[in-house]
Amino acid sequence: MNLLSHHDESVAFLSSHDDDWARLIELVGPCRHDPKAAREPYEALVRAIAYQQLTAKAGDAIIGRLKGLFDDRDFPSPEDLIAAEFDQLRTCGFSTSKIATIKAIAQGTLDGLIPTHNIAATMDDEALIDRMVGIKGIGRWTVEMLLMYSLQRMDILPVDDFGVREGYRVLKSLPEQPKPKQLREISKLWSPHRTVAAWYLWRIPRERGNVLK
């Protein structure tokens, strides 16, 4: 089954879940979740760290400047990041803690802790998360971005993500966001389509000018 039909199946499933989901999907339109399957886990993790707690525009700018330091290649290698000077990476827009993390990702790649795409594709979600959160600065959310966008896993809901929790709060007109543990339980009813559910929940704060109810 190709990715488009995966999306169609997920959209149909969520639309039939309840009236709130049906209204949201009608408002937002077709799912445009766009995985980057060609990226190695190393690159996906570095990119996830760059975008962490930032807008997409700010993350794009940081990655653009990072690639500009190594303009003879599409993306810097682990060796490049290990050798890069702190001040060079700082001028890209990385914070001190993010610099430490991307260097740890680079070293973890060389040490074999971060698997290649081919090996990662054979591992289940929780096994990958458990393996990678051992790297300083890598949390569950970061690995979930890798699972969603590089490995094309279709049943991932990053419940620690503010936008996902806020999206669900607005969807259900709740007075406050659900706790991550609560949302994880709720989301079991959306399985195995939680990646597409997350994509739609992320759209809600951007659609505040429209009325869901």
C-alpha positions, 0 to 999 in steps of 0.5 A: 500500500503506498503512502497516499492510500495510507493517508486516505485510509487514516483520514477515513478512519478518523473522520468516522471516529466522531463528529469532532474529528469529521469537522476538523478534517473537513476544515483542514482538508486532505492530509499533507503529511510529508515523510522524508524517507531518504534521510538517514536517522543521523540527519533526521535527529540533527534536524529534529534538534534544530527545530526543537522548541522553534518555529519551522521558519527558524528551524529552516534558517538554522539548517540552512546556515549549518549546510552553508558551513559545508557547501560541498555536500548536501548535509554535514557528516558526523565527522564534520559535526564532531570537528566543527568549532563551537563558535561556528555552530553557535553562529548557525543559531544552535544553543549551547545545549543543542550543540552538545546534543548534535555532537553527541548524535554525531558521535553516537552515529560513529559508535553505531549507537544510532543505526543506519536507515536499513537497520532502523527499519527492522526495529520496532518503535519502542526498541528504537526509542529506548536505544536512542534516548540513551544519548544525552539530549535526545528525548522521546519526542526527538525519536518520535519525529524520526519515526514519523518523518524518516521511517514513515511509521504511521502509528506515532502520537507524540503526546509530550508535544505541546501542539498535539495536546493543545490541538486535542484540547481545542478539538474537544473544547476542554478547559485544559490540555490532557496530560501526556499519559491521559492522551496516550490512553485516549489515542489508543482508539485512533490506532493504527492511524495516530501519525495522521491524527497528530498531523491534524491536531498540529493544524488546529492552533493554526486554524483558530480563525475558523470554528470547529464547533 
